[in-house]
Amino acid sequence: MSVNLSKGQAISLEKKDGATLTAVRMGLGWQAAKRRGLFGSRTREIDLDASAVLFADKQPIDVVFFRHLVSDDGSVRHTGDNLVGGVGQGGDDEAILVDLQRVPVHVDQIVFTVNSFTGQTFQEVQNAFCRLVDETNGQELARYTLDGGGDYTAQIMAKVHREGSGWAMTALGTPANGRTFQDLMPAIQQHL
């Protein structure tokens, strides 16, 4: 059963049977919003990019994104760049896989972001979401829906962070501006 997260809400990633999660997928999906024009409705392709920034004691130590698909230690992997989105039907257009057992012990937070590489604002995006899936069985654990769009080009979506001996996820949903994860670093720092 999936939990629909609201901004700032945190959930534990411990399984109901007391076992801990070993591998998760952060999926991102979106569609271009239809725009009314002189000759009817049309959509414009939108290139959203998912990124994961790995932190140790509030310092960025690695990043996974469309130009660096695997973390240096191999624990985090991006499945590839989708330039247009629109899988529709709730599927992931981009995904980042995290092998929680392989994440180095000094990494205490992984922050997931999404940005419009082509510079369109989220007013031009619809049906956008991020979701966390237990990669071992395909069960969706949590979903955060981007409601309403806005005049910004990025979102700091969520973070997975160490909590005791396990992991927790916090939905952030913070609007920001920037075409790449590097542009978002000052905004990300506020959530560590």
Legacy VTK file of the C-alpha trace (Angstrom):
# vtk DataFile Version 3.0
C-alpha trace
ASCII
DATASET POLYDATA
POINTS 192 float
0.000 0.000 0.000
1.397 3.393 -1.031
1.409 6.538 1.098
0.584 9.829 -0.606
3.031 12.274 0.917
2.396 15.925 1.545
5.144 18.528 1.628
7.483 18.006 4.574
5.964 14.653 5.590
8.424 11.921 6.551
7.931 8.168 6.486
10.121 5.353 7.728
11.385 2.973 5.088
11.284 -0.035 7.404
9.148 -2.878 6.069
6.025 -3.944 7.986
7.600 -7.284 8.867
10.490 -5.490 10.586
12.962 -6.124 7.762
14.783 -3.206 6.268
14.600 -2.118 2.667
17.617 -3.069 0.626
16.955 -1.355 -2.703
14.635 1.478 -3.710
13.784 3.276 -6.927
12.916 6.953 -7.021
10.752 7.309 -10.125
9.859 10.576 -11.840
7.008 10.965 -14.283
5.511 13.916 -16.116
3.605 15.083 -19.155
3.671 18.350 -21.039
0.510 20.349 -20.311
-1.703 20.962 -23.322
-1.781 24.587 -24.381
-4.652 26.138 -26.223
-3.641 27.868 -29.407
-5.212 29.384 -32.461
-5.517 25.983 -34.119
-6.529 23.896 -31.071
-4.565 22.225 -28.305
-0.906 21.335 -28.597
1.885 20.218 -26.334
5.506 21.233 -26.279
8.176 18.706 -25.356
9.633 19.244 -21.913
12.949 17.773 -20.774
12.828 17.224 -17.020
15.896 15.722 -15.387
16.066 13.691 -12.186
19.206 13.939 -10.073
20.372 12.474 -6.770
22.952 14.315 -4.689
24.743 12.251 -2.042
25.754 14.046 1.160
28.063 13.203 4.028
27.754 15.532 7.018
25.999 18.184 4.870
28.754 18.151 2.248
28.002 16.981 -1.301
30.292 14.081 -2.170
28.766 12.653 -5.354
25.877 13.158 -7.756
23.978 10.954 -10.144
22.319 12.605 -13.138
22.056 12.243 -16.925
25.774 12.945 -17.467
27.018 10.790 -14.550
24.704 7.772 -14.469
26.384 5.804 -11.663
27.754 7.040 -8.337
31.473 6.568 -7.846
30.825 3.766 -5.328
28.182 2.102 -7.549
25.351 2.277 -5.002
23.189 4.777 -6.940
22.308 4.421 -10.619
20.287 6.574 -13.048
18.414 4.573 -15.698
18.902 7.176 -18.435
17.760 10.539 -19.707
14.227 10.981 -21.048
14.061 14.120 -23.182
10.267 14.448 -23.525
8.415 12.679 -20.690
4.891 11.523 -21.220
4.929 7.821 -20.567
1.506 8.671 -19.100
-0.401 5.957 -17.211
1.637 6.644 -14.055
4.874 5.120 -15.354
8.338 6.464 -14.614
9.940 8.604 -17.297
13.251 8.648 -15.422
14.346 6.594 -12.439
17.200 6.493 -9.972
17.972 3.170 -8.279
19.540 3.133 -4.814
21.088 -0.003 -3.334
20.753 1.024 0.313
23.044 -1.765 1.514
25.866 -0.495 -0.709
25.557 3.192 0.192
28.779 3.998 2.072
28.267 4.436 5.804
29.475 8.064 5.689
26.668 9.021 3.244
23.814 10.134 5.470
21.429 11.816 3.002
20.487 11.490 -0.649
18.491 14.411 -2.044
16.414 13.943 -5.192
15.777 16.898 -7.462
14.039 17.524 -10.751
14.756 20.426 -13.045
13.601 21.631 -16.431
16.750 21.430 -18.515
15.044 23.276 -21.379
13.913 26.069 -19.056
10.127 25.672 -19.161
8.341 26.344 -15.907
6.221 23.827 -14.048
3.163 25.698 -15.324
3.825 23.789 -18.549
3.968 20.393 -16.803
1.091 18.184 -15.711
0.715 14.832 -13.960
4.189 15.190 -12.444
5.144 12.949 -9.541
7.998 11.292 -7.774
7.565 7.950 -6.107
9.586 5.561 -4.026
9.362 1.874 -4.939
10.711 -1.177 -3.114
12.910 -2.465 -5.933
12.915 -6.022 -4.584
9.170 -6.542 -5.146
7.984 -3.529 -7.197
5.677 -2.258 -4.444
5.163 1.509 -4.409
5.924 2.765 -0.913
5.269 6.469 -1.261
4.235 9.016 -3.870
4.596 12.781 -3.934
2.491 14.585 -6.519
3.457 17.990 -7.874
0.183 19.876 -7.658
-0.621 23.061 -9.489
2.657 23.812 -11.253
4.195 27.215 -10.839
6.535 29.832 -12.201
9.718 27.908 -11.352
11.955 25.522 -13.255
12.945 23.010 -10.568
11.810 21.138 -7.492
13.751 19.719 -4.599
11.563 16.634 -4.460
12.519 14.451 -1.530
15.361 13.079 0.500
16.219 9.637 1.779
18.179 9.904 5.013
19.564 7.656 7.695
17.337 7.301 10.741
18.695 5.090 13.484
19.810 1.848 11.866
17.498 2.309 8.861
16.381 4.887 6.347
13.502 7.370 6.140
12.091 9.467 3.315
10.941 13.063 3.617
8.905 14.707 0.860
10.255 18.216 0.361
8.432 19.599 -2.682
10.325 22.876 -2.577
10.143 25.021 -5.718
13.417 26.416 -7.004
14.930 27.799 -10.165
17.715 26.275 -12.169
18.401 24.152 -15.214
20.789 21.743 -13.456
21.336 20.298 -9.992
24.343 22.637 -9.591
21.987 25.628 -9.789
19.938 24.124 -6.943
22.735 23.565 -4.424
22.004 26.694 -2.304
18.337 25.664 -2.031
19.231 22.029 -1.286
21.523 23.054 1.590
18.502 24.475 3.449
17.008 20.959 3.714
19.984 19.102 5.166
LINES 1 193
192 0 1 2 3 4 5 6 7 8 9 10 11 12 13 14 15 16 17 18 19 20 21 22 23 24 25 26 27 28 29 30 31 32 33 34 35 36 37 38 39 40 41 42 43 44 45 46 47 48 49 50 51 52 53 54 55 56 57 58 59 60 61 62 63 64 65 66 67 68 69 70 71 72 73 74 75 76 77 78 79 80 81 82 83 84 85 86 87 88 89 90 91 92 93 94 95 96 97 98 99 100 101 102 103 104 105 106 107 108 109 110 111 112 113 114 115 116 117 118 119 120 121 122 123 124 125 126 127 128 129 130 131 132 133 134 135 136 137 138 139 140 141 142 143 144 145 146 147 148 149 150 151 152 153 154 155 156 157 158 159 160 161 162 163 164 165 166 167 168 169 170 171 172 173 174 175 176 177 178 179 180 181 182 183 184 185 186 187 188 189 190 191
